[in-house]
């Protein structure tokens, strides 16, 4: 009987920070856009975070997919060109 798993992704234009709480295991992060893909993997023990570098990816609409075991969390965000 623990608290539910909390997954949060914050888009800071040049990086996306993903934090996970109340979870133990592997976390797979995939960011897919019009002309680029970024992938990351980290292990979480109760809580943890990972930063995915977006530099080099073009401006546009991106989909983020965060996989924790059999649970998949998805979202969308927009990356503006640098300086905008």
PDB file of N, CA, C and O in Angstrom:
ATOM      1  N   UNK A   1       0.824  -1.190   0.000  1.00  0.00           N
ATOM      2  CA  UNK A   1       0.000   0.000   0.000  1.00  0.00           C
ATOM      3  C   UNK A   1       0.861   1.244   0.000  1.00  0.00           C
ATOM      4  O   UNK A   1       0.980   1.913   1.027  1.00  0.00           O
ATOM      5  N   UNK A   2       1.455   1.562  -1.116  1.00  0.00           N
ATOM      6  CA  UNK A   2       2.230   2.794  -1.205  1.00  0.00           C
ATOM      7  C   UNK A   2       1.450   3.820  -1.990  1.00  0.00           C
ATOM      8  O   UNK A   2       0.372   3.542  -2.516  1.00  0.00           O
ATOM      9  N   UNK A   3       1.998   4.980  -2.057  1.00  0.00           N
ATOM     10  CA  UNK A   3       1.381   6.027  -2.874  1.00  0.00           C
ATOM     11  C   UNK A   3       1.525   5.639  -4.338  1.00  0.00           C
ATOM     12  O   UNK A   3       2.410   4.862  -4.694  1.00  0.00           O
ATOM     13  N   UNK A   4       0.665   6.174  -5.178  1.00  0.00           N
ATOM     14  CA  UNK A   4       0.717   5.862  -6.596  1.00  0.00           C
ATOM     15  C   UNK A   4       1.965   6.431  -7.255  1.00  0.00           C
ATOM     16  O   UNK A   4       2.578   7.376  -6.759  1.00  0.00           O
ATOM     17  N   UNK A   5       2.316   5.846  -8.355  1.00  0.00           N
ATOM     18  CA  UNK A   5       3.464   6.318  -9.114  1.00  0.00           C
ATOM     19  C   UNK A   5       3.153   7.681  -9.726  1.00  0.00           C
ATOM     20  O   UNK A   5       2.065   7.897 -10.260  1.00  0.00           O
ATOM     21  N   UNK A   6       4.108   8.589  -9.646  1.00  0.00           N
ATOM     22  CA  UNK A   6       3.974   9.932 -10.217  1.00  0.00           C
ATOM     23  C   UNK A   6       5.039  10.098 -11.291  1.00  0.00           C
ATOM     24  O   UNK A   6       6.227   9.895 -11.040  1.00  0.00           O
ATOM     25  N   UNK A   7       4.604  10.468 -12.488  1.00  0.00           N
ATOM     26  CA  UNK A   7       5.526  10.700 -13.606  1.00  0.00           C
ATOM     27  C   UNK A   7       5.328  12.135 -14.078  1.00  0.00           C
ATOM     28  O   UNK A   7       4.203  12.555 -14.345  1.00  0.00           O
ATOM     29  N   UNK A   8       6.428  12.890 -14.181  1.00  0.00           N
ATOM     30  CA  UNK A   8       6.341  14.283 -14.604  1.00  0.00           C
ATOM     31  C   UNK A   8       7.449  14.564 -15.613  1.00  0.00           C
ATOM     32  O   UNK A   8       8.602  14.185 -15.405  1.00  0.00           O
ATOM     33  N   UNK A   9       7.092  15.227 -16.702  1.00  0.00           N
ATOM     34  CA  UNK A   9       8.067  15.652 -17.701  1.00  0.00           C
ATOM     35  C   UNK A   9       7.950  17.154 -17.879  1.00  0.00           C
ATOM     36  O   UNK A   9       6.857  17.683 -18.084  1.00  0.00           O
ATOM     37  N   UNK A  10       9.087  17.838 -17.798  1.00  0.00           N
ATOM     38  CA  UNK A  10       9.111  19.288 -17.931  1.00  0.00           C
ATOM     39  C   UNK A  10       9.971  19.655 -19.135  1.00  0.00           C
ATOM     40  O   UNK A  10      11.142  19.281 -19.208  1.00  0.00           O
ATOM     41  N   UNK A  11       9.385  20.388 -20.076  1.00  0.00           N
ATOM     42  CA  UNK A  11      10.070  20.819 -21.289  1.00  0.00           C
ATOM     43  C   UNK A  11      10.710  22.179 -21.044  1.00  0.00           C
ATOM     44  O   UNK A  11      10.015  23.162 -20.790  1.00  0.00           O
ATOM     45  N   UNK A  12      12.030  22.230 -21.122  1.00  0.00           N
ATOM     46  CA  UNK A  12      12.752  23.488 -20.943  1.00  0.00           C
ATOM     47  C   UNK A  12      13.415  23.913 -22.258  1.00  0.00           C
ATOM     48  O   UNK A  12      14.465  24.556 -22.234  1.00  0.00           O
ATOM     49  N   UNK A  13      12.827  23.569 -23.383  1.00  0.00           N
ATOM     50  CA  UNK A  13      13.270  23.891 -24.742  1.00  0.00           C
ATOM     51  C   UNK A  13      14.510  23.120 -25.191  1.00  0.00           C
ATOM     52  O   UNK A  13      14.462  22.451 -26.223  1.00  0.00           O
ATOM     53  N   UNK A  14      15.609  23.192 -24.457  1.00  0.00           N
ATOM     54  CA  UNK A  14      16.811  22.478 -24.888  1.00  0.00           C
ATOM     55  C   UNK A  14      16.986  21.143 -24.158  1.00  0.00           C
ATOM     56  O   UNK A  14      17.812  20.321 -24.556  1.00  0.00           O
ATOM     57  N   UNK A  15      16.218  20.932 -23.102  1.00  0.00           N
ATOM     58  CA  UNK A  15      16.227  19.653 -22.384  1.00  0.00           C
ATOM     59  C   UNK A  15      14.812  19.342 -21.908  1.00  0.00           C
ATOM     60  O   UNK A  15      13.990  20.241 -21.730  1.00  0.00           O
ATOM     61  N   UNK A  16      14.544  18.059 -21.707  1.00  0.00           N
ATOM     62  CA  UNK A  16      13.321  17.612 -21.040  1.00  0.00           C
ATOM     63  C   UNK A  16      13.759  16.877 -19.785  1.00  0.00           C
ATOM     64  O   UNK A  16      14.560  15.945 -19.850  1.00  0.00           O
ATOM     65  N   UNK A  17      13.234  17.298 -18.648  1.00  0.00           N
ATOM     66  CA  UNK A  17      13.518  16.637 -17.386  1.00  0.00           C
ATOM     67  C   UNK A  17      12.343  15.729 -17.043  1.00  0.00           C
ATOM     68  O   UNK A  17      11.196  16.173 -17.000  1.00  0.00           O
ATOM     69  N   UNK A  18      12.635  14.461 -16.802  1.00  0.00           N
ATOM     70  CA  UNK A  18      11.608  13.481 -16.439  1.00  0.00           C
ATOM     71  C   UNK A  18      11.875  13.035 -15.011  1.00  0.00           C
ATOM     72  O   UNK A  18      12.973  12.573 -14.700  1.00  0.00           O
ATOM     73  N   UNK A  19      10.879  13.169 -14.140  1.00  0.00           N
ATOM     74  CA  UNK A  19      11.025  12.688 -12.772  1.00  0.00           C
ATOM     75  C   UNK A  19       9.951  11.651 -12.485  1.00  0.00           C
ATOM     76  O   UNK A  19       8.810  11.761 -12.933  1.00  0.00           O
ATOM     77  N   UNK A  20      10.355  10.637 -11.723  1.00  0.00           N
ATOM     78  CA  UNK A  20       9.459   9.527 -11.371  1.00  0.00           C
ATOM     79  C   UNK A  20       9.536   9.334  -9.861  1.00  0.00           C
ATOM     80  O   UNK A  20      10.622   9.295  -9.283  1.00  0.00           O
ATOM     81  N   UNK A  21       8.379   9.213  -9.234  1.00  0.00           N
ATOM     82  CA  UNK A  21       8.323   8.988  -7.793  1.00  0.00           C
ATOM     83  C   UNK A  21       7.481   7.752  -7.507  1.00  0.00           C
ATOM     84  O   UNK A  21       6.586   7.403  -8.276  1.00  0.00           O
ATOM     85  N   UNK A  22       7.781   7.097  -6.391  1.00  0.00           N
ATOM     86  CA  UNK A  22       7.038   5.918  -5.920  1.00  0.00           C
ATOM     87  C   UNK A  22       7.092   4.782  -6.935  1.00  0.00           C
ATOM     88  O   UNK A  22       6.078   4.152  -7.233  1.00  0.00           O
ATOM     89  N   UNK A  23       8.293   4.528  -7.463  1.00  0.00           N
ATOM     90  CA  UNK A  23       8.469   3.460  -8.453  1.00  0.00           C
ATOM     91  C   UNK A  23       9.880   2.897  -8.326  1.00  0.00           C
ATOM     92  O   UNK A  23      10.827   3.624  -8.024  1.00  0.00           O
ATOM     93  N   UNK A  24      10.006   1.586  -8.562  1.00  0.00           N
ATOM     94  CA  UNK A  24      11.308   0.929  -8.603  1.00  0.00           C
ATOM     95  C   UNK A  24      11.416   0.151  -9.900  1.00  0.00           C
ATOM     96  O   UNK A  24      10.560  -0.677 -10.211  1.00  0.00           O
ATOM     97  N   UNK A  25      12.473   0.419 -10.655  1.00  0.00           N
ATOM     98  CA  UNK A  25      12.693  -0.325 -11.891  1.00  0.00           C
ATOM     99  C   UNK A  25      13.212   0.570 -12.998  1.00  0.00           C
ATOM    100  O   UNK A  25      13.585   1.721 -12.772  1.00  0.00           O
ATOM    101  N   UNK A  26      13.228   0.018 -14.191  1.00  0.00           N
ATOM    102  CA  UNK A  26      13.741   0.733 -15.342  1.00  0.00           C
ATOM    103  C   UNK A  26      12.728   1.709 -15.910  1.00  0.00           C
ATOM    104  O   UNK A  26      11.523   1.457 -15.904  1.00  0.00           O
ATOM    105  N   UNK A  27      13.242   2.828 -16.399  1.00  0.00           N
ATOM    106  CA  UNK A  27      12.413   3.856 -17.028  1.00  0.00           C
ATOM    107  C   UNK A  27      12.996   4.133 -18.411  1.00  0.00           C
ATOM    108  O   UNK A  27      14.146   4.552 -18.540  1.00  0.00           O
ATOM    109  N   UNK A  28      12.194   3.897 -19.433  1.00  0.00           N
ATOM    110  CA  UNK A  28      12.606   4.152 -20.804  1.00  0.00           C
ATOM    111  C   UNK A  28      11.927   5.428 -21.289  1.00  0.00           C
ATOM    112  O   UNK A  28      10.713   5.585 -21.153  1.00  0.00           O
ATOM    113  N   UNK A  29      12.717   6.338 -21.856  1.00  0.00           N
ATOM    114  CA  UNK A  29      12.190   7.617 -22.334  1.00  0.00           C
ATOM    115  C   UNK A  29      12.477   7.715 -23.826  1.00  0.00           C
ATOM    116  O   UNK A  29      13.616   7.530 -24.257  1.00  0.00           O
ATOM    117  N   UNK A  30      11.457   8.002 -24.604  1.00  0.00           N
ATOM    118  CA  UNK A  30      11.620   8.152 -26.050  1.00  0.00           C
ATOM    119  C   UNK A  30      10.934   9.445 -26.474  1.00  0.00           C
ATOM    120  O   UNK A  30       9.771   9.678 -26.146  1.00  0.00           O
ATOM    121  N   UNK A  31      11.663  10.282 -27.205  1.00  0.00           N
ATOM    122  CA  UNK A  31      11.126  11.535 -27.730  1.00  0.00           C
ATOM    123  C   UNK A  31      11.227  11.470 -29.245  1.00  0.00           C
ATOM    124  O   UNK A  31      12.317  11.326 -29.798  1.00  0.00           O
ATOM    125  N   UNK A  32      10.077  11.577 -29.916  1.00  0.00           N
ATOM    126  CA  UNK A  32      10.013  11.414 -31.363  1.00  0.00           C
ATOM    127  C   UNK A  32       9.420  12.662 -31.987  1.00  0.00           C
ATOM    128  O   UNK A  32       8.381  13.154 -31.547  1.00  0.00           O
ATOM    129  N   UNK A  33      10.089  13.173 -33.021  1.00  0.00           N
ATOM    130  CA  UNK A  33       9.606  14.373 -33.689  1.00  0.00           C
ATOM    131  C   UNK A  33       9.750  14.263 -35.189  1.00  0.00           C
ATOM    132  O   UNK A  33      10.057  13.193 -35.713  1.00  0.00           O
ATOM    133  N   UNK A  34       9.528  15.371 -35.886  1.00  0.00           N
ATOM    134  CA  UNK A  34       9.500  15.360 -37.344  1.00  0.00           C
ATOM    135  C   UNK A  34      10.824  14.924 -37.978  1.00  0.00           C
ATOM    136  O   UNK A  34      10.824  14.273 -39.023  1.00  0.00           O
ATOM    137  N   UNK A  35      11.941  15.275 -37.356  1.00  0.00           N
ATOM    138  CA  UNK A  35      13.232  14.924 -37.958  1.00  0.00           C
ATOM    139  C   UNK A  35      14.236  14.465 -36.916  1.00  0.00           C
ATOM    140  O   UNK A  35      15.438  14.683 -37.069  1.00  0.00           O
ATOM    141  N   UNK A  36      13.753  13.837 -35.869  1.00  0.00           N
ATOM    142  CA  UNK A  36      14.717  13.397 -34.866  1.00  0.00           C
ATOM    143  C   UNK A  36      14.100  12.572 -33.767  1.00  0.00           C
ATOM    144  O   UNK A  36      12.901  12.640 -33.496  1.00  0.00           O
ATOM    145  N   UNK A  37      14.962  11.786 -33.139  1.00  0.00           N
ATOM    146  CA  UNK A  37      14.553  10.920 -32.039  1.00  0.00           C
ATOM    147  C   UNK A  37      15.619  11.021 -30.954  1.00  0.00           C
ATOM    148  O   UNK A  37      16.812  11.079 -31.251  1.00  0.00           O
ATOM    149  N   UNK A  38      15.188  11.042 -29.708  1.00  0.00           N
ATOM    150  CA  UNK A  38      16.095  10.945 -28.569  1.00  0.00           C
ATOM    151  C   UNK A  38      15.575   9.817 -27.688  1.00  0.00           C
ATOM    152  O   UNK A  38      14.371   9.687 -27.464  1.00  0.00           O
ATOM    153  N   UNK A  39      16.502   9.007 -27.194  1.00  0.00           N
ATOM    154  CA  UNK A  39      16.118   7.929 -26.298  1.00  0.00           C
ATOM    155  C   UNK A  39      17.016   7.958 -25.073  1.00  0.00           C
ATOM    156  O   UNK A  39      18.182   8.343 -25.150  1.00  0.00           O
ATOM    157  N   UNK A  40      16.464   7.549 -23.953  1.00  0.00           N
ATOM    158  CA  UNK A  40      17.220   7.503 -22.713  1.00  0.00           C
ATOM    159  C   UNK A  40      16.662   6.370 -21.856  1.00  0.00           C
ATOM    160  O   UNK A  40      15.497   5.995 -21.983  1.00  0.00           O
ATOM    161  N   UNK A  41      17.507   5.835 -20.987  1.00  0.00           N
ATOM    162  CA  UNK A  41      17.077   4.777 -20.077  1.00  0.00           C
ATOM    163  C   UNK A  41      17.739   5.019 -18.731  1.00  0.00           C
ATOM    164  O   UNK A  41      18.927   5.335 -18.666  1.00  0.00           O
ATOM    165  N   UNK A  42      16.981   4.872 -17.673  1.00  0.00           N
ATOM    166  CA  UNK A  42      17.530   5.035 -16.331  1.00  0.00           C
ATOM    167  C   UNK A  42      16.853   4.046 -15.384  1.00  0.00           C
ATOM    168  O   UNK A  42      15.751   3.571 -15.657  1.00  0.00           O
ATOM    169  N   UNK A  43      17.503   3.746 -14.299  1.00  0.00           N
ATOM    170  CA  UNK A  43      16.920   2.906 -13.248  1.00  0.00           C
ATOM    171  C   UNK A  43      16.487   3.811 -12.103  1.00  0.00           C
ATOM    172  O   UNK A  43      17.217   4.724 -11.719  1.00  0.00           O
ATOM    173  N   UNK A  44      15.301   3.559 -11.560  1.00  0.00           N
ATOM    174  CA  UNK A  44      14.761   4.374 -10.473  1.00  0.00           C
ATOM    175  C   UNK A  44      14.556   3.488  -9.248  1.00  0.00           C
ATOM    176  O   UNK A  44      14.031   2.379  -9.352  1.00  0.00           O
ATOM    177  N   UNK A  45      14.970   3.983  -8.104  1.00  0.00           N
ATOM    178  CA  UNK A  45      14.767   3.284  -6.836  1.00  0.00           C
ATOM    179  C   UNK A  45      13.964   4.207  -5.933  1.00  0.00           C
ATOM    180  O   UNK A  45      14.528   5.062  -5.250  1.00  0.00           O
ATOM    181  N   UNK A  46      12.651   4.034  -5.929  1.00  0.00           N
ATOM    182  CA  UNK A  46      11.676   4.856  -5.199  1.00  0.00           C
ATOM    183  C   UNK A  46      11.434   6.191  -5.900  1.00  0.00           C
ATOM    184  O   UNK A  46      10.290   6.525  -6.208  1.00  0.00           O
ATOM    185  N   UNK A  47      12.496   6.958  -6.155  1.00  0.00           N
ATOM    186  CA  UNK A  47      12.323   8.184  -6.928  1.00  0.00           C
ATOM    187  C   UNK A  47      13.625   8.494  -7.661  1.00  0.00           C
ATOM    188  O   UNK A  47      14.710   8.111  -7.224  1.00  0.00           O
ATOM    189  N   UNK A  48      13.495   9.185  -8.767  1.00  0.00           N
ATOM    190  CA  UNK A  48      14.675   9.537  -9.544  1.00  0.00           C
ATOM    191  C   UNK A  48      14.279  10.415 -10.711  1.00  0.00           C
ATOM    192  O   UNK A  48      13.098  10.650 -10.965  1.00  0.00           O
ATOM    193  N   UNK A  49      15.297  10.898 -11.421  1.00  0.00           N
ATOM    194  CA  UNK A  49      15.015  11.746 -12.574  1.00  0.00           C
ATOM    195  C   UNK A  49      16.090  11.564 -13.626  1.00  0.00           C
ATOM    196  O   UNK A  49      17.166  11.034 -13.351  1.00  0.00           O
ATOM    197  N   UNK A  50      15.788  12.006 -14.822  1.00  0.00           N
ATOM    198  CA  UNK A  50      16.713  11.923 -15.935  1.00  0.00           C
ATOM    199  C   UNK A  50      16.498  13.157 -16.800  1.00  0.00           C
ATOM    200  O   UNK A  50      15.393  13.696 -16.861  1.00  0.00           O
ATOM    201  N   UNK A  51      17.542  13.595 -17.457  1.00  0.00           N
ATOM    202  CA  UNK A  51      17.473  14.748 -18.342  1.00  0.00           C
ATOM    203  C   UNK A  51      17.799  14.289 -19.750  1.00  0.00           C
ATOM    204  O   UNK A  51      18.821  13.640 -19.974  1.00  0.00           O
ATOM    205  N   UNK A  52      16.929  14.625 -20.709  1.00  0.00           N
ATOM    206  CA  UNK A  52      17.138  14.271 -22.109  1.00  0.00           C
ATOM    207  C   UNK A  52      17.473  15.545 -22.872  1.00  0.00           C
ATOM    208  O   UNK A  52      16.690  16.494 -22.887  1.00  0.00           O
ATOM    209  N   UNK A  53      18.636  15.558 -23.503  1.00  0.00           N
ATOM    210  CA  UNK A  53      19.124  16.725 -24.244  1.00  0.00           C
ATOM    211  C   UNK A  53      18.403  16.815 -25.589  1.00  0.00           C
ATOM    212  O   UNK A  53      18.374  15.850 -26.354  1.00  0.00           O
ATOM    213  N   UNK A  54      17.827  17.973 -25.867  1.00  0.00           N
ATOM    214  CA  UNK A  54      17.111  18.186 -27.125  1.00  0.00           C
ATOM    215  C   UNK A  54      17.915  19.026 -28.113  1.00  0.00           C
ATOM    216  O   UNK A  54      17.445  19.283 -29.221  1.00  0.00           O
ATOM    217  N   UNK A  55      19.109  19.454 -27.736  1.00  0.00           N
ATOM    218  CA  UNK A  55      19.886  20.283 -28.656  1.00  0.00           C
ATOM    219  C   UNK A  55      20.160  19.486 -29.929  1.00  0.00           C
ATOM    220  O   UNK A  55      20.431  18.287 -29.881  1.00  0.00           O
ATOM    221  N   UNK A  56      20.087  20.153 -31.030  1.00  0.00           N
ATOM    222  CA  UNK A  56      20.265  19.483 -32.315  1.00  0.00           C
ATOM    223  C   UNK A  56      18.961  19.028 -32.932  1.00  0.00           C
ATOM    224  O   UNK A  56      18.913  18.746 -34.129  1.00  0.00           O
ATOM    225  N   UNK A  57      17.896  18.950 -32.140  1.00  0.00           N
ATOM    226  CA  UNK A  57      16.589  18.616 -32.703  1.00  0.00           C
ATOM    227  C   UNK A  57      15.947  19.883 -33.241  1.00  0.00           C
ATOM    228  O   UNK A  57      16.032  20.939 -32.614  1.00  0.00           O
ATOM    229  N   UNK A  58      15.315  19.786 -34.383  1.00  0.00           N
ATOM    230  CA  UNK A  58      14.678  20.946 -34.993  1.00  0.00           C
ATOM    231  C   UNK A  58      13.415  21.346 -34.246  1.00  0.00           C
ATOM    232  O   UNK A  58      12.821  20.554 -33.514  1.00  0.00           O
ATOM    233  N   UNK A  59      13.024  22.598 -34.453  1.00  0.00           N
ATOM    234  CA  UNK A  59      11.771  23.071 -33.880  1.00  0.00           C
ATOM    235  C   UNK A  59      10.618  22.263 -34.445  1.00  0.00           C
ATOM    236  O   UNK A  59      10.664  21.841 -35.600  1.00  0.00           O
ATOM    237  N   UNK A  60       9.600  22.048 -33.655  1.00  0.00           N
ATOM    238  CA  UNK A  60       8.432  21.305 -34.115  1.00  0.00           C
ATOM    239  C   UNK A  60       7.707  20.639 -32.973  1.00  0.00           C
ATOM    240  O   UNK A  60       8.031  20.843 -31.803  1.00  0.00           O
ATOM    241  N   UNK A  61       6.722  19.840 -33.329  1.00  0.00           N
ATOM    242  CA  UNK A  61       5.896  19.108 -32.366  1.00  0.00           C
ATOM    243  C   UNK A  61       6.553  17.759 -32.081  1.00  0.00           C
ATOM    244  O   UNK A  61       6.942  17.048 -33.008  1.00  0.00           O
ATOM    245  N   UNK A  62       6.675  17.410 -30.820  1.00  0.00           N
ATOM    246  CA  UNK A  62       7.292  16.153 -30.421  1.00  0.00           C
ATOM    247  C   UNK A  62       6.356  15.351 -29.523  1.00  0.00           C
ATOM    248  O   UNK A  62       5.532  15.909 -28.798  1.00  0.00           O
ATOM    249  N   UNK A  63       6.498  14.054 -29.587  1.00  0.00           N
ATOM    250  CA  UNK A  63       5.775  13.146 -28.706  1.00  0.00           C
ATOM    251  C   UNK A  63       6.782  12.530 -27.747  1.00  0.00           C
ATOM    252  O   UNK A  63       7.850  12.081 -28.162  1.00  0.00           O
ATOM    253  N   UNK A  64       6.440  12.511 -26.468  1.00  0.00           N
ATOM    254  CA  UNK A  64       7.286  11.857 -25.475  1.00  0.00           C
ATOM    255  C   UNK A  64       6.562  10.615 -24.976  1.00  0.00           C
ATOM    256  O   UNK A  64       5.369  10.659 -24.675  1.00  0.00           O
ATOM    257  N   UNK A  65       7.292   9.510 -24.891  1.00  0.00           N
ATOM    258  CA  UNK A  65       6.739   8.245 -24.406  1.00  0.00           C
ATOM    259  C   UNK A  65       7.639   7.762 -23.278  1.00  0.00           C
ATOM    260  O   UNK A  65       8.830   7.524 -23.480  1.00  0.00           O
ATOM    261  N   UNK A  66       7.059   7.618 -22.087  1.00  0.00           N
ATOM    262  CA  UNK A  66       7.801   7.168 -20.915  1.00  0.00           C
ATOM    263  C   UNK A  66       7.234   5.810 -20.513  1.00  0.00           C
ATOM    264  O   UNK A  66       6.046   5.686 -20.215  1.00  0.00           O
ATOM    265  N   UNK A  67       8.093   4.798 -20.509  1.00  0.00           N
ATOM    266  CA  UNK A  67       7.643   3.436 -20.215  1.00  0.00           C
ATOM    267  C   UNK A  67       8.222   2.968 -18.886  1.00  0.00           C
ATOM    268  O   UNK A  67       9.436   2.978 -18.683  1.00  0.00           O
ATOM    269  N   UNK A  68       7.332   2.556 -17.984  1.00  0.00           N
ATOM    270  CA  UNK A  68       7.697   1.988 -16.690  1.00  0.00           C
ATOM    271  C   UNK A  68       7.088   0.600 -16.637  1.00  0.00           C
ATOM    272  O   UNK A  68       5.889   0.463 -16.390  1.00  0.00           O
ATOM    273  N   UNK A  69       7.879  -0.416 -16.861  1.00  0.00           N
ATOM    274  CA  UNK A  69       7.349  -1.776 -16.888  1.00  0.00           C
ATOM    275  C   UNK A  69       6.304  -1.903 -17.972  1.00  0.00           C
ATOM    276  O   UNK A  69       6.612  -1.709 -19.148  1.00  0.00           O
ATOM    277  N   UNK A  70       5.066  -2.227 -17.604  1.00  0.00           N
ATOM    278  CA  UNK A  70       3.992  -2.370 -18.593  1.00  0.00           C
ATOM    279  C   UNK A  70       3.167  -1.092 -18.741  1.00  0.00           C
ATOM    280  O   UNK A  70       2.251  -1.041 -19.562  1.00  0.00           O
ATOM    281  N   UNK A  71       3.483  -0.062 -17.956  1.00  0.00           N
ATOM    282  CA  UNK A  71       2.754   1.203 -18.023  1.00  0.00           C
ATOM    283  C   UNK A  71       3.452   2.156 -18.986  1.00  0.00           C
ATOM    284  O   UNK A  71       4.670   2.327 -18.931  1.00  0.00           O
ATOM    285  N   UNK A  72       2.667   2.777 -19.868  1.00  0.00           N
ATOM    286  CA  UNK A  72       3.214   3.739 -20.819  1.00  0.00           C
ATOM    287  C   UNK A  72       2.508   5.077 -20.636  1.00  0.00           C
ATOM    288  O   UNK A  72       1.279   5.154 -20.644  1.00  0.00           O
ATOM    289  N   UNK A  73       3.298   6.118 -20.473  1.00  0.00           N
ATOM    290  CA  UNK A  73       2.782   7.483 -20.334  1.00  0.00           C
ATOM    291  C   UNK A  73       3.212   8.251 -21.577  1.00  0.00           C
ATOM    292  O   UNK A  73       4.380   8.203 -21.962  1.00  0.00           O
ATOM    293  N   UNK A  74       2.278   8.957 -22.207  1.00  0.00           N
ATOM    294  CA  UNK A  74       2.616   9.707 -23.407  1.00  0.00           C
ATOM    295  C   UNK A  74       2.153  11.153 -23.272  1.00  0.00           C
ATOM    296  O   UNK A  74       1.232  11.464 -22.517  1.00  0.00           O
ATOM    297  N   UNK A  75       2.808  12.015 -24.014  1.00  0.00           N
ATOM    298  CA  UNK A  75       2.432  13.411 -24.032  1.00  0.00           C
ATOM    299  C   UNK A  75       3.019  14.076 -25.258  1.00  0.00           C
ATOM    300  O   UNK A  75       3.800  13.466 -25.988  1.00  0.00           O
ATOM    301  N   UNK A  76       2.648  15.314 -25.483  1.00  0.00           N
ATOM    302  CA  UNK A  76       3.160  16.077 -26.615  1.00  0.00           C
ATOM    303  C   UNK A  76       3.680  17.410 -26.116  1.00  0.00           C
ATOM    304  O   UNK A  76       3.187  17.953 -25.127  1.00  0.00           O
ATOM    305  N   UNK A  77       4.681  17.933 -26.810  1.00  0.00           N
ATOM    306  CA  UNK A  77       5.174  19.268 -26.505  1.00  0.00           C
ATOM    307  C   UNK A  77       5.740  19.871 -27.776  1.00  0.00           C
ATOM    308  O   UNK A  77       6.025  19.169 -28.746  1.00  0.00           O
ATOM    309  N   UNK A  78       5.894  21.173 -27.752  1.00  0.00           N
ATOM    310  CA  UNK A  78       6.436  21.901 -28.896  1.00  0.00           C
ATOM    311  C   UNK A  78       7.808  22.426 -28.547  1.00  0.00           C
ATOM    312  O   UNK A  78       8.007  23.002 -27.477  1.00  0.00           O
ATOM    313  N   UNK A  79       8.758  22.230 -29.449  1.00  0.00           N
ATOM    314  CA  UNK A  79      10.099  22.784 -29.289  1.00  0.00           C
ATOM    315  C   UNK A  79      10.222  23.951 -30.249  1.00  0.00           C
ATOM    316  O   UNK A  79      10.113  23.781 -31.463  1.00  0.00           O
ATOM    317  N   UNK A  80      10.448  25.136 -29.702  1.00  0.00           N
ATOM    318  CA  UNK A  80      10.652  26.321 -30.535  1.00  0.00           C
ATOM    319  C   UNK A  80      12.106  26.358 -30.984  1.00  0.00           C
ATOM    320  O   UNK A  80      12.968  25.702 -30.398  1.00  0.00           O
ATOM    321  N   UNK A  81      12.362  27.125 -32.019  1.00  0.00           N
ATOM    322  CA  UNK A  81      13.762  27.306 -32.412  1.00  0.00           C
ATOM    323  C   UNK A  81      14.471  28.090 -31.322  1.00  0.00           C
ATOM    324  O   UNK A  81      13.845  28.874 -30.609  1.00  0.00           O
ATOM    325  N   UNK A  82      15.750  27.884 -31.192  1.00  0.00           N
ATOM    326  CA  UNK A  82      16.525  28.478 -30.102  1.00  0.00           C
ATOM    327  C   UNK A  82      16.393  30.001 -30.114  1.00  0.00           C
ATOM    328  O   UNK A  82      16.495  30.638 -31.162  1.00  0.00           O
ATOM    329  N   UNK A  83      16.166  30.568 -28.939  1.00  0.00           N
ATOM    330  CA  UNK A  83      16.073  32.010 -28.827  1.00  0.00           C
ATOM    331  C   UNK A  83      14.688  32.574 -29.062  1.00  0.00           C
ATOM    332  O   UNK A  83      14.506  33.791 -29.033  1.00  0.00           O
ATOM    333  N   UNK A  84      13.698  31.708 -29.295  1.00  0.00           N
ATOM    334  CA  UNK A  84      12.329  32.185 -29.530  1.00  0.00           C
ATOM    335  C   UNK A  84      11.440  31.845 -28.365  1.00  0.00           C
ATOM    336  O   UNK A  84      10.252  32.166 -28.381  1.00  0.00           O
TER     337      UNK A  84
END
